[in-house]
Amino acid sequence: MGKNTIRYITLLGAISIIGIIVIQIYWVRKAFDLKEKQFDQTIEIALRNVAGEMAQYGQFTLPSTDLINKISTDYYAVNLNNSIDAKTLQYYLINEFERVGINTDFEYGIYDCSSDKMVYGNYVSSKATVGNGRIISLPKMDKLTYYFVIYFPERSSYITNKMDNWVITSFILFFVIIFFACALFIILRQRRLSEVQKDFINNMTHEFKTPISTIAIASETISNPSIISTPERLFTYSGIIHEEAARLNMQVERVLQTVKAERGEFKLNKETADLHELIQKIVESFNINTDNSHGEIRLNLSATNHTINADKHHLTNVIFNLLDNAVKYSKGSPKITVTTMNEGNKLLLSISDEGIGIKKEDLKRIFDKFFRVPSGNIHNVKGFGLGLSYVQVITKIHHWKIQVKSEPGKGSTFTILIPI
């Protein structure tokens, strides 16, 4: 599957998800509006019935206009134009709301024209058919004389609870969207891993091909009978075979060590080690690499306390990998500085170069397995992308910390913080 195909699938998937969400929100809103209208119509019918029952009970005539006044979405005033008995009103309200299927809390109040106040009120819970005796405060109406008001404090939640089907479908849709997004993420991740795997195989093939070809040529030369008469050439070619075999073995060992480190299949063989002595031995083996390109490795070993407890073998590999990267990503002649210093109860080991540096967006990925920093116009960079991943694993197992500072075009500094 090509990159463009993945992009198109991602784009279409995102558009589809957004479209589905917008449509769902639209229909949920429409359903809520419809439920609101149904609620309002049912309330108005119930209040008209209550008004009629009150008029029949008190034997008075209802006004022909302004019987039901909707003040707000949850507040109504009913104009009876006659005195109102509170207990009778509460009885009719409860019965009528039960009959029409309105099962929600409500508050009501009765206006007293003599005091110009809402003198009586009560809160009726949907869980009980009797009032709880709470005195409430409801605003009065200026243009009416004999009326009662009713307020529904739980109106919105009541209507929402009546939309069970829409709530369920919305949750189902939400989980479907999450599943789709996860599936898309997995596809993209597998695509990236596939590319990484392909790059790793290509790099591994290239890294193995060179020593194998050199060994094959040297072996073929040694097998020539005429070379036996020239021991110097025989010694030279045998040395080449030995060096290339060691190089090949080192590459294989690096891959195996990384895999073992990630799986935790090895145990550290910790022992007391002199860090300065270890660094000097490793730097000596790098003189060949730097001499070929007229490079330089400067040592600034200023730490006074440089004795540590570590696995010498893996610490050697860590320092070797950091130096190897510094050489690979240097511009022209490598100029590398190895620094040690004490800071509080820590020993700091820093390896700095003046190479191409690392971009900010790449810094967060440099310790990922198989990731290789783009080398720009430097075309001789080799490797599997396992070195820094191995470095991070080993530092974690030792309970050390590693920090990176880098600026494109100016170089990079890797610092390992070792508790003493």
MIDRENPA-575849 format. One line per 5 residues: their letters; for each residue x, z, y of C-alpha. Coordinates in steps of 0.05 Angstrom, whole numbers. Each point is the difference from the previous one (the first is absolute). Layout:
REM MIDRENPA-575849
A	X Z Y; ...
//
This chain:
REM MIDRENPA-575849
MGKNT	0 0 0; 31 -23 66; 10 42 63; -52 -42 38; -51 11 -55
IRYIT	11 76 4; -8 -3 75; -65 -40 -5; -27 48 -53; 18 60 43
LLGAI	-31 -31 63; -64 -20 -36; -4 68 -33; 7 35 67; -52 -45 32
SIIGI	-48 12 -59; 9 75 4; -12 1 75; -61 -45 -8; -30 44 -55
IVIQI	11 63 42; -32 -31 61; -61 -25 -40; -8 67 -34; 3 37 66
YWVRK	-51 -49 29; -50 10 -57; 10 75 -2; -15 2 74; -61 -44 -10
AFDLK	-24 45 -56; 10 62 43; -40 -31 57; -56 -17 -48; -1 71 -27
EKQFD	-2 25 72; -61 -43 15; -34 23 -63; 15 73 18; -27 -9 71
QTIEI	-63 -34 -24; -12 53 -53; 10 56 51; -48 -32 50; -53 -8 -54
ALRNV	10 72 -23; -4 27 71; -64 -40 14; -30 29 -63; 20 70 22
AGEMA	-29 -11 68; -65 -24 -31; -3 60 -46; 13 48 58; -55 -34 41
QYGQF	-48 5 -59; 18 73 -10; -6 19 74; -59 -48 11; 30 -35 60
TLPST	12 -72 18; 69 -31 -1; 24 -39 62; -6 -75 -6; 70 -13 27
DLINK	69 32 -6; -18 35 -65; 70 -8 -30; 60 0 47; 68 -17 -30
ISTDY	50 34 47; 62 -18 -41; 17 -22 -71; -11 70 -27; -47 32 51
YAVNL	-76 -10 7; -55 28 43; -74 0 -22; -52 5 55; -62 37 -25
NNSID	-29 17 69; -26 66 -28; 26 69 -18; 40 3 -64; 2 54 -54
AKTLQ	72 5 -26; -14 21 -71; -52 -55 -9; 48 -51 28; 57 21 -47
YYLIN	-47 -2 -59; -23 -72 15; 71 -23 16; 28 25 -67; -58 -29 -40
EFERV	2 -67 34; 75 -9 -5; -4 17 -74; -56 -51 -9; 38 -57 32
GINTD	66 18 -35; 40 26 60; 43 54 -30; 46 21 56; 9 59 47
FEYGI	-38 0 66; -11 43 60; -64 4 41; -21 32 65; -65 10 39
YDCSS	-5 -6 75; -35 56 38; -27 -26 67; -9 70 29; 74 17 -5
DKMVY	24 -73 3; 45 12 -60; 5 -15 -74; -23 68 -21; -1 -6 -75
GNYVS	43 -37 -48; 23 3 -71; 50 -33 -46; -27 -24 -67; 50 -14 -55
SKATV	-12 -54 -51; 18 51 -54; -59 45 17; -71 -12 23; 1 58 49
GNGRI	36 10 66; 61 43 5; -23 34 63; 56 -29 43; -19 -7 74
ISLPK	25 -67 26; 8 -32 68; -30 -69 10; -7 -38 66; -70 -7 30
MDKLT	-38 -61 24; -20 -4 73; -58 -49 -6; -37 36 -57; -40 65 1
YYFVI	-21 19 -71; 50 -27 -51; 49 18 -54; 69 -29 -12; 37 -11 -65
YFPER	75 -11 -11; 36 -25 -63; 72 27 2; 20 -31 -68; -30 -69 14
SSYIT	63 -42 -8; 25 36 -63; -70 -3 -30; -4 -76 11; 71 -8 -28
NKMDN	-20 39 -63; -57 -48 -10; 50 -57 -6; 28 20 -68; 5 -71 -26
WVITS	38 -23 61; 48 59 -3; 13 -13 -74; 12 -74 10; 46 15 59
FILFF	42 47 -43; 2 -52 -56; 22 -53 50; 52 48 28; 31 10 -69
VIIFF	-3 -75 -14; 38 -13 64; 52 53 -18; 7 -31 -70; 8 -70 30
ACALF	51 25 51; 39 36 -56; -2 -63 -43; 25 -42 58; 55 51 13
IILRQ	21 -3 -73; 1 -76 1; 44 0 62; 45 53 -29; 6 -37 -66
RRLSE	16 -63 39; 55 36 37; 28 31 -64; -1 -69 -32; 41 -28 57
VQKDF	47 60 -4; 8 -10 -75; 14 -74 10; 53 16 53; 30 53 -46
INNMT	6 -49 -58; 31 -53 45; 50 50 28; 16 28 -69; 10 -70 -27
HEFKT	47 -17 57; 38 66 -6; 9 -9 -76; 15 -74 2; 63 7 42
PISTI	39 48 -45; -26 -34 -63; 25 -68 25; 67 30 20; 8 33 -68
AIASE	-19 -65 -35; 52 -40 39; 54 52 -11; -15 4 -74; 2 -75 -6
TISNP	67 -1 35; 29 55 -45; -23 -38 -62; 45 -58 20; 63 3 -45
SIIST	45 -20 57; -13 64 39; 32 42 -55; 68 -25 24; -14 27 70
PERLF	-12 76 -6; -10 7 76; -61 -46 0; -26 34 -64; 6 68 34
TYSGI	-35 -27 63; -59 -29 -36; -9 61 -45; 0 42 64; -55 -44 29
IHEEA	-42 8 -63; 9 75 3; -19 4 74; -61 -44 -8; -23 37 -62
ARLNM	7 65 39; -40 -31 58; -54 -23 -47; -3 68 -33; -5 33 69
QVERV	-60 -43 18; -35 17 -66; 16 73 9; -29 0 70; -67 -26 -25
LQTVK	-1 49 -58; 19 59 45; -57 -17 49; -51 -4 -56; 24 66 -31
AERGE	1 34 68; -72 -20 15; -24 22 -69; 39 65 3; 33 -16 -67
FKLNK	67 29 18; 24 69 20; 50 13 55; 68 25 -22; 14 42 61
ETADL	70 27 13; 42 22 59; 28 -60 37; 44 -13 60; -39 -51 41
HELIQ	61 -22 40; 41 -13 -62; -59 -39 -31; -9 -43 63; 74 -17 4
KIVES	1 -24 -73; -62 -44 11; 28 -29 65; 64 -20 -36; -41 -44 -47
FNINT	-31 -34 60; 66 -21 30; -2 -64 -41; -68 -19 29; 20 15 71
DNSHG	70 -31 -5; -31 -67 -19; -39 -1 65; 51 39 41; -48 58 5
EIRLN	11 73 12; -28 65 -26; 14 58 47; -2 72 -25; -21 56 46
LSATN	-3 58 -48; -6 59 48; -42 47 -43; 36 65 -12; -45 20 -59
HTINA	-3 -61 -45; -8 31 -69; -68 -16 -30; -37 7 -66; -21 -69 -24
DKHHL	2 -51 -56; 65 -36 14; -20 -63 -37; -65 -10 37; 28 22 67
TNVIF	56 -51 -9; -53 -54 -12; -38 22 62; 60 -5 45; 21 -65 -33
NLLDN	-68 -31 11; -2 20 74; 70 -28 11; -18 -63 -39; -61 -11 45
AVKYS	42 12 62; 49 -54 -22; -55 -50 -20; -38 4 65; 60 -1 47
KGSPK	12 -57 48; 69 -29 -12; 51 54 -14; -33 64 -24; 13 61 44
ITVTT	-26 61 -36; 7 73 19; -8 57 -50; -12 67 34; -9 71 -25
MNEGN	-17 61 42; -30 69 -7; -64 16 36; -27 70 -12; -8 10 -74
KLLLS	3 -75 -14; 54 -51 -15; -14 -68 32; 27 -63 -32; -9 -63 43
ISDEG	17 -72 -15; -4 -46 61; 11 -74 8; -1 -50 57; -41 -51 -38
IGIKK	-64 -37 11; -43 63 2; -70 10 -25; -65 -15 36; -48 57 13
EDLKR	-54 -30 -45; 50 -5 -58; 26 71 7; -61 30 -35; 10 -46 -60
IFDKF	76 1 -11; -6 52 -55; -53 -39 -38; 23 -28 -67; 20 -74 3
FRVPS	-8 -3 76; 57 -35 35; 10 -1 75; -2 -72 27; 73 -19 13
GNIHN	-13 -55 52; 58 -49 2; 41 41 -50; -7 -39 -65; 49 37 -45
VKGFG	-42 62 -9; -9 14 -74; -35 54 -40; -65 21 -33; -29 42 55
LGLSY	10 63 -42; 58 34 36; -38 38 53; -57 16 -47; 51 32 -47
VQVIT	32 37 59; -67 31 20; -16 21 -71; 67 34 -9; -3 36 67
KIHHW	-70 25 -17; 21 26 -68; 58 38 34; -50 27 51; 38 -34 56
KIQVK	-28 -41 58; 19 -69 23; -11 -26 71; 8 -70 28; 14 -23 71
SEPGK	6 -73 15; -3 -50 56; -2 -76 -11; 66 -32 18; 36 67 7
GSTFT	3 28 -70; -28 56 -42; 16 72 -16; -20 34 -65; 6 76 1
ILIPI	-7 46 -60; -15 73 15; 30 45 -55; -17 74 1; 62 43 -12
//
